[in-house]
Amino acid sequence: MTRIFSGVKPTGHLTLGNYLGAVRRWTEVDQHAADALFCVVDLHALTVDHDPARVRRLSRQAATLLLAAGLDPALCTVFVQSHVDEHARLSYLLECVATDGEMRRMIQYKEKSVRERARGGSVRLSLLTYPVLMAADILAYGTDDVPVGDDQTQHVELARDLAVRFNQRYGHTFVVPRAVRPQVAARVMSLQDPLAKMGKSEDVGPGIVYLLDEPDAVRKKVARAVTDSGRDVVYDREERPGVANLLEILAACTDGEPEKLAAAYESYGALKRDVAEAVVEVLRPVRERHRELCADPGYLEGVLRAGAERAREVARPRVDAAYRAIGLLPAG
């Protein structure tokens, strides 16, 4: 059976973009069609200045939301990255295979390091090397497919390169993974800046719809969404990015097609009202299930404990094999 791995980083509250671009596919397709592992990648949240208590809180919230969205522990493995030592163990080995040039070419490193310096902060070494940890996340499990958005494709390519290089130098150890891109709403854009991704960590305010937003908050944010010059509703990502973003969100929520949906509207106002209600209805069951799970914290703890145990069972033999292959003495 095909094995997939994917994760969410607890650097902010999960958004509509996270749900439509990734999580919904995990729940509706991936956990049923593959041996699927889904991880809260909390180690990745440490690459920039952070509040430890907030990281713990957001890690718990992210795991709870993954379950609330429909991930079923009977069908897939849900766990927290730092609970499985093999991620960090393998990351160092892969650092010994990766090159400085590869790290510095990573687009996200370039962007995030500029932001950190602009804030007057120093750039942590982990910000440079975290793509190797991401490769370790993937390679430790013999992953075949990695569901990702366009902004993460470069990281999967690095994982592929490191797997091939390690295999060539030290003997076949790793499966070479491939990136899998969802066809609809792979990248939901900010409601206030339709040229920028709806991110959960850097952006704040009315441009982002969070999974736990109340219905009235969702309606206000969509009503204030930036549109474009002109009045006709046309799907054109290049010339009408604001309207295109709304149509893509509506299409993802209703299983429609943006081009066909555009033909049904004569005003931006009507489009926004329908988008808002579609988003409210899509998020309603997630919010309700999240409330139920929060009332039973022991359930989440049990899921994460069992998930980490299963993840270790899968990862440890391969990581141990990598240690032997690269030349390290086995532990007694």
Steps between C-alpha positions, in 0.01 A plus 500: 500500500618852420627689804447873541630748754398858560493744787394835639726747678364648826605858436146637480136405500399277210323681219250442225799479268650215703167318494409540133856466376602197703306372800173426323680288244670312781165417658301425185762326285840430646414321824275262307730433205842465662698419811486860618697678771406855604722693734501823700854608413574692818879495459456720194335765718830559681688645201396858590444688825204341678310474825536142635155501660345616173673223302361240742152654484497520122637146468211367704253713306637386164477133598146551628397674178644222285276255684207741490542535124458125459831320541417161651767333717358166393592581140817709532780593739477839672794607717732779610844524339699555820351183651692291245879528539569360154424838339791671676725195471461484124517875451865513605596220265334683212680821595817301436372432148348840415705800389511860616408617150185288495382652826563858397307453176181414690244767420339494844838549668565805287158648578494420872857612563420838344196535727698405810771754423239768427357440849843555648547136593780259425453211262523165674706223344194275520320730255768413246504127570134423569439375142731212590284424804200508267677252275562280804130521587421358158781249450481339844170337409574368154254753368379461143274807465515839673184711457622861479410842370709678241707680766628171645593326176862616524535326836374170361750535215775538760380183675515319166852627431626400845343155475661436162838633616498294821399186311775548245772563758408258777268241350129493440330617819223745415191505283514797261176693568290703260291814554124470448306821437125527559313620191264752664588786737858388537585852610229718655598865497451775759165677483681832538790426266399247234858483377621362835433161652252481788769422756454413867820637650601834350169659401230615740161663475219497248691330221493161673207273580591270788339160549371606840359836387138555601253521207452875536877554492521296179223706341668829591835391362354382171285813468816712532700290254694694239354463152607672179421794277190451289169346598458185295581169665764329285742225591842631400783425740740745330273801444241447777687329788256615768190364331690191387596426859136524612387277215767242581396495865136458399592225257699314765214528751227391257689261269441736212714652226608865526430580136145361512426660836600843370226489240234481772585840654433854393651678802784466745259534789302191407819303447635600840176403676507154345870454573448596863213257550686221322802549726282512813337170407829331414652600834194435715559126562870562566422759768235280660724194513788711634278610787418138582865393493608786726255371759689166508875581506585143596385380159750721317783393729421135431489555125836679499661239723386214279592693187855563623544133588392392155716768332806379692435143392495611136794743511753333731608210276568730207684761707706226669586369153611849396729522803663171406525592133675831563765335718387529863549218748179333614401552862570208726 
